Amino acid sequence: MKTTTSSPSRPRRLRYAVPAVALSASLALAACGSDSGSGDGGGGDGGSGGAPAADVLDKATGVTTVSFWHAMDGTNAEALDKLVADFNAANTGKIEVKSTYAGKYDDVITKYKAAIQSKSTPDVIQIYDIGSRFMIDAKQTIPMQAFIDRDKLDVSDLQPNIAGYYSIDDKLNSMPFNTSMPVLYYNKTLFKEAGLDPENPPQDLAAIRAAAEKLSKKGGGPADYGFGAAIYGWLLEQFIATDGKEYCDQGNGRDGKATKVLFDQPEAVEVVKWWQTMVKDGLAANTGRDTKAAQAAFKSGQAAITLESTGQLGGFSKAAKEGGWELGAANYPHIKAGTEGGPIIGGASLWINSANHEDVQQEAAWRFVKFAADKKSQAEWHIGTGYFPISKGALNEPADVEYRKANPLFDVAVKQLEGTKLSKATQGCLLGVMPQARKASEDGLEAALNGTDAQEAMTKAAESLSGQISQYNSSVE
């Protein structure tokens, strides 16, 4: 089996930001339109109702149809179609899942907001990680914890760092589905040519700079640049988390609704200053915000080190094979050596809608979600897409073991996830305007790389969000 290089294997950066006014209007309508059940059924403050009776589907006659909106295309869509087909075959005459491609991640959530207003939401929807706060506040869904508690379901097989992202107070709001992690990729062949140990990749900012000084053409090295990565807010979020710091206040938005972002804190500014100096000194390429440009620079050997998602392992492996060079992968670097912390997962999860959906549809949706999270399904999903399995047991499935033997670099991510201690920092920030926050951090980083003082650039970027955060929070109080 081959891995995919399709772009949904990573958290997708919005090409535009939904105005806070539109968000507020959507949330107000969502609150008014919710009419199913009472109580939150677990999952923090998310969800409009509890789970239906466990036997409601068993008492139903005929076939219950489950509508499912998703954002998978290319090879990922093929793997998802097989998963759906397998579930339908196992539930012939009882449940039929009808999946619909609703566009890229940002398209899906935009369509979902419109569907809330028209009371036509799907039974199950795949929403990207940074849409989680909106989904909780919209109060359209049943928290997964309601089903888990009802069934006394053992969910210890779920990877704790993956489940942790989608949880508040240890209560799961949505079911993780497709998951990716960031890692450091490097060109082992160029390392050898520069006199560096290819088995000892850099793991902090100072070490990356030291390696870049030997790798870069400016220092007589074999590559145009020692380092190159996209101006992508997700990468800055990872540095903050690996340093054990939080991205937004209120315990990363998990003790209460976040009121400000913290990417202008000293540790984040240190990363920006480092990056700025690397570019200024000719050690790092500035490829802008285009992730494909940064990927191309690494694939071609123009840059010897990059930061990217596990979703790019397949594409980088193919480029290395075709280009006659050896690919290396390592844990995501820390700002300073010796600090504790780890990266934040990315990807998307599955949400079950309750408002305007019959109990029988909700129960059928739950059975599909359970199937998708099962270790056998997750092993198949992992092999077919390259996404990280949410199930610990999936990694022990014979087919998955063979897959990782053929793709040994993937074990870097496995060990990195297992070695990351779950904390509010590594859970990531829950923020209603997280897409806008990510873009704002990119504005700050880009300004710094173009010459603006790093602290000034990041402070201005953080302050630009204050009105949007306040407006969002006031709309859901």
Residue, then its C-alpha position, 0 to 999 in steps of 0.5 A: m500500500k502507498t501513502t498519500t500526499s494529498s493535502p488534507s493529511r495535514p491541518r489545512r490553513l484557511r485561505y481566507a478568514v470568516p468574519a467574526v460577525a458571520l461567526s456570531a450570527s451563525l452561533a446565535l442561529a445555532a443556539c436558537g435552532s437547537d431543539s433536541g434533548s436536555g442536558d449536556g450529556g458530558g463533553g464539557d459545555g458542548g452538545s445540545g442533548g444526551a444520547p438516545a436509548a441504546d435499543v432505539l435502532d433495534k426496534a426500528t423497521g427498514v433501513t436507517t440512512v445516515s448522511f455523512w459529510h466529509a472533506m477527503d479527496g483523492t486517495n483519502a476519499e478512496a480509503l474512506d469509500k471502502l470504509v463506508a462500504d465495509f460498514n454498509a455491507a456489515n449492516t445490510g438491511k439495517i443501516e446505510v451510510k451515504s457519504t458526501y464530499a463537501g469540499k475542503y475543510d473550510d468549505v465544510i464548516t461554511k456549508y455546515k453553518a448554512a445547514i444549521q440555519s436551514k435545519s438540514t445538517p448531516d447526521v455525521i460531519q467531519i470537522y477539522d481540529i481548529g473548528s472544535r470550539f465552534m462546534i461545541d458552542a453551536k450546540q448542535t451535536i451530542p458529545m461522544q461522551a454521552f454515548i460512551d457513558r451510556d454504553k459503559l464503553d471502554v475507550s482506553d484503546l484511544q491514543p490519549n494525546i489524540a483523544g485529549y485534543y477533542s476533550i474537555d475535563d476528560k470528556l470527549n466531544s467528538m471522535p478523532f478520525n484522521t490525525s497527523m503530527p508534525v516532524l522534522y524532515y532532513n536530507k541524510t545525503l546532504f548531511k553526509e556531504a556537509g560532514l554532519d552525522p546523518e543519524n544525529p539530526p538537530q533537535d532544537l533551534a541552536a542545533i538547527r542553526a549549527a547544522a544549517e551553517k554547514l549545509s548552506k551554500k553561504g558556508g560552503g555547504p552542499a545545499d542552497y539553504g540549510f533550512g526552509a519551511a512555510i510561513y505556517g501558523w501551525l508550526l509556531e503553535q508546535f514550538i510553543a507546545t514543545d516548550g510546554k507553553e500555552y497558545c491562549d489563556q484560560g488553560n488553552g481555552r479549556d478552563g474557560k473561553a479564551t480571551k486572548v492569544l499568547f503567541d507574542q510571549p517571549e518563547a514564541v518571539e524567540v522562535v520568530k527572531w531565530w527564523q528571522t535571523m536565519v533568513k537574514d544570514g542566508l541560512a534559511a529559505n523564505t518561501g512565503r506562505d505557500t506550503k507547496a513551495a516549501q515542500a518543493a524546495f526540500k524535495s529538490g534539495q534546495a533546503a536540507i531541513t524542513l518542518e512538515s506533517t506526517g502526511q508528507l512522508g509519502g511525497f517526500s519518500k517518493a521524491a527521495k527515491e526518484g532523486g537518489w537521496e536518503l530521507g531522514a525524519a526526527n521528532y519536532p524540535h524544541i526551542k531549547a534543549g532539555t525542555e519538556g513538552g511535545p507537539i499538538i496533533g492535527g487533522a479532523s474528528l467526527w461529530i454526531n448531530s442531534a438538532n432536528h435528527e431522529d433518535v434512530q439516526q443518531e444511534a445509527a450514526w454512533r454505530f458508524v462512528k464506533f466502526a470507524a474508530d475500531k482498531k481494524s478500521q483504523a489500521e486499514w485507514h492508516i495503511g490506505t492514507g498514511y494518517f496516524p491511527i487513533s487506536k493503539g491496538a491498530l498498531n498491533e494489527p498484522a497488516d499495520v505492522e507490515y506497513r510500518k516495516a515497509n515505512p520505518l520512518f513512520d515509527v518516528a511519529v509513533k514514538q513521538l506521540e507515545g513520548t508526549k505527556l498529555s497537558k493543556a499545552t499539548q492538547g492545543c488551544l480551543l478558540g472560537v476564532m482559531p482560524q483567524a488566530r492562525k492567520a494572524s500569527e502568519d501575518g506577524l511571522e511574515a512581517a518579521l521575516n520581511g524586516t519588522d522587529a519580531q516582538e513588534a510584529m507578534t504583539k501587533a498580530a496578537e492585538s489584532l485579534s482582541g476585538q474578534i475574540s471578544q465579539y465571538n465570546s459575547s455571542v455565545e455567552 
